[in-house]
Amino acid sequence: MITGRDPATGRSLAVTIKDGRIAAIEDGPAGETAWLSAGLVDLQVNGFAGHDLNGGGLVPETVARLSAALRRDGVTTFLPTLITAPEASITAALAAIAEARAADPLIAHMIPAVHVEGPHISPEDGPRGAHPRDQVRPPDLAEFDRWQAACGGLVGLVTLSPHHDGAPDYIRGLTARGVLVAIGHTDASPAQIAAAVEAGAALSTHLGNGIAATLPRHPNPIWSQLAEDRLTASFIADGHHLPADVLKAMLRAKGLERAVLVSDAAALGGLAPGLYDQPVGGRVELTADGR
């Protein structure tokens, strides 16, 4: 039996589990402080608990261990996220994820699709973030089709910068293939963002991050995406990526119905404070406050 409060009403509940399924829901004990929730869904997971999807040489066992670690923390559905890398690295990682899904029905249930963030992003410092500059490249439908061939069509979300020549045609091509296209890691102009949306882009990836440190007051890529009602936006609400007042203002502008929280977790997530050497980012100090 699991006890906790209903997040919608605050009511205390007692949930009986039988053979791995909910058998009954009844009134729970008074004074319960824990909250009950459905499993968490995360559209952007690069790694967690020391398990890295982007460190090179990804094997199915790493995907399985990552899935188990996330499940222990309440995540029941997630999109493994692969960042900018050589094509051969992306296709090899996609194949490893597909193999992990094929080996375990639970992993297949947890991973409905893969998010490829890049390599078609801005090459500029700031919007590029931690992605390697030398692997940033223009969008190419032939390359995308090779990704899909490597994993049986598992790529379901692609984040790109619409400043690239040919981006609208690429977006239309992915949309026609049933793939969700997101705008992110971009310094695109308002006109380029508008063209991307007209072509089918429907999401802003971690809006407010993956952006230049200094922007024009107006126009800029944040305003253009906040104002576009056809774009849902994901946000990293960890207290570090966005200050609380910025997050609050963005949520009010976008509306809760068009807002998604993501972790953008990396292999350092869930580890003890200390110094770590990372394939992406180099030597990193993880502090006690999670920064």
Secondary structure, DSSP 8 states (H G I E B T S, - for coil): -EEEE-TTT--EEEEEEETTEEEEEEE--TT---B----EEEEEESEETTEESSSSS--HHHHHHHHHHHHHTTEEEEEEEEES--HHHHHHHHHHHHHHHHH-HHHHHH-S-EEEE-SSS--STTTTTTS-GGG-----HHHHHHHHHHHTS-EEEEEE-TTSTTHHHHHHHHHHTT-EEEE-S----HHHHHHHHHHT--EETTTTSSS-SS--SSS-HHHHHHH-TT-EEEEE-SSSSS-HHHHHHHHHHH-GGGEEEE--B-TTTT--SEEEEETTTEEEEE-TT--
